[in-house]
Amino acid sequence: MRCIGGIRAPGLKWAGLSTKARRLAGVRGTAPEAMVLAWAATGAKAQARQAYGVAAWQEVPAIRERRVFVVRDELLNTPGPPLIAGAKELWRIVRGIAGAGKV
């Protein structure tokens, strides 16, 4: 994510979060303009609408502006060709947002 200008929410761990409340507050506190979700072991089942339904995030710009994207977690966690495919997917998302003048 760093190579395309992304950041992780301050105070959040890379591998898991300490509590649900910390996760919700951490995302809200960073006010992301866009969100990329990659839920482990969900494959094609993960959907952006799950993020849109989190009550604590309703004032987050990414939620308000409907800029939540889902990428299969194996494209971000598997070395080799899948990781390259994941980087391309992230680039496609970021380029689409920037091209639309959203960030």
C-alpha positions as CSV (number, residue, x, y, z in Angstrom):
1,M,0.0,0.0,0.0
2,R,2.8,2.4,0.7
3,C,4.1,2.3,-2.8
4,I,0.7,3.6,-4.1
5,G,0.3,6.2,-1.4
6,G,-1.8,4.2,1.1
7,I,-1.4,4.1,4.8
8,R,-2.7,1.9,7.6
9,A,-4.7,3.5,10.3
10,P,-2.5,4.6,13.2
11,G,-2.6,2.4,16.2
12,L,-3.8,-0.6,14.3
13,K,-1.7,-3.7,14.1
14,W,-0.8,-5.3,10.7
15,A,-1.8,-8.8,11.8
16,G,-5.0,-8.5,13.7
17,L,-6.6,-5.9,15.9
18,S,-6.8,-5.8,19.6
19,T,-10.5,-5.2,20.0
20,K,-13.6,-4.4,17.9
21,A,-13.9,-1.0,19.5
22,R,-10.3,-0.1,18.7
23,R,-10.7,-1.1,15.1
24,L,-13.9,1.0,14.7
25,A,-12.4,4.0,16.4
26,G,-9.1,3.7,14.5
27,V,-10.8,3.7,11.1
28,R,-13.1,6.6,12.1
29,G,-10.2,8.6,13.5
30,T,-8.2,8.5,10.3
31,A,-11.1,9.6,8.1
32,P,-10.0,7.7,5.0
33,E,-11.1,9.0,1.6
34,A,-11.2,5.5,0.3
35,M,-10.9,2.0,1.8
36,V,-9.6,-1.3,0.5
37,L,-10.8,-4.3,2.3
38,A,-9.1,-7.7,2.1
39,W,-10.7,-10.0,4.6
40,A,-8.8,-13.2,5.2
41,A,-10.3,-16.5,4.1
42,T,-13.4,-14.9,2.7
43,G,-12.6,-15.1,-1.0
44,A,-15.4,-13.8,-3.1
45,K,-17.8,-13.6,-0.1
46,A,-16.4,-10.3,1.2
47,Q,-18.5,-7.4,0.1
48,A,-18.2,-3.6,0.4
49,R,-21.8,-3.4,1.7
50,Q,-20.6,-5.0,5.0
51,A,-18.4,-1.9,5.6
52,Y,-21.3,0.4,4.6
53,G,-23.4,-1.1,7.3
54,V,-21.0,-0.4,10.2
55,A,-22.8,2.3,12.3
56,A,-19.6,3.7,13.7
57,W,-18.3,4.5,10.2
58,Q,-21.2,6.4,8.8
59,E,-19.3,9.7,9.0
60,V,-16.1,8.3,7.4
61,P,-15.6,10.0,4.0
62,A,-15.0,6.7,2.3
63,I,-18.3,5.4,3.5
64,R,-20.3,8.6,2.8
65,E,-18.8,8.8,-0.7
66,R,-19.2,5.1,-1.4
67,R,-15.5,4.5,-2.0
68,V,-15.0,1.1,-0.4
69,F,-13.3,-1.6,-2.5
70,V,-12.8,-5.3,-1.9
71,V,-9.7,-7.2,-3.0
72,R,-9.3,-10.9,-2.4
73,D,-6.9,-11.3,0.5
74,E,-4.8,-13.9,-1.3
75,L,-3.8,-11.2,-3.9
76,L,-2.2,-9.2,-1.1
77,N,-0.8,-12.0,1.0
78,T,0.6,-14.6,-1.4
79,P,4.1,-14.1,-2.7
80,G,4.8,-14.4,-6.5
81,P,2.3,-13.9,-9.3
82,P,-0.7,-13.4,-7.0
83,L,1.0,-10.5,-5.2
84,I,1.7,-8.9,-8.6
85,A,-2.0,-9.3,-9.5
86,G,-2.9,-7.7,-6.2
87,A,-0.6,-4.7,-6.8
88,K,-2.2,-4.3,-10.2
89,E,-5.7,-4.4,-8.6
90,L,-4.7,-1.8,-6.1
91,W,-3.3,0.4,-8.8
92,R,-6.5,0.0,-10.9
93,I,-8.6,1.1,-7.8
94,V,-6.4,4.1,-7.0
95,R,-6.1,5.2,-10.6
96,G,-9.9,5.0,-10.9
97,I,-10.5,7.1,-7.8
98,A,-7.9,9.7,-8.9
99,G,-9.2,9.8,-12.5
100,A,-12.6,10.5,-11.1
101,G,-11.2,13.4,-9.1
102,K,-12.1,11.7,-5.8
103,V,-8.7,12.1,-4.1
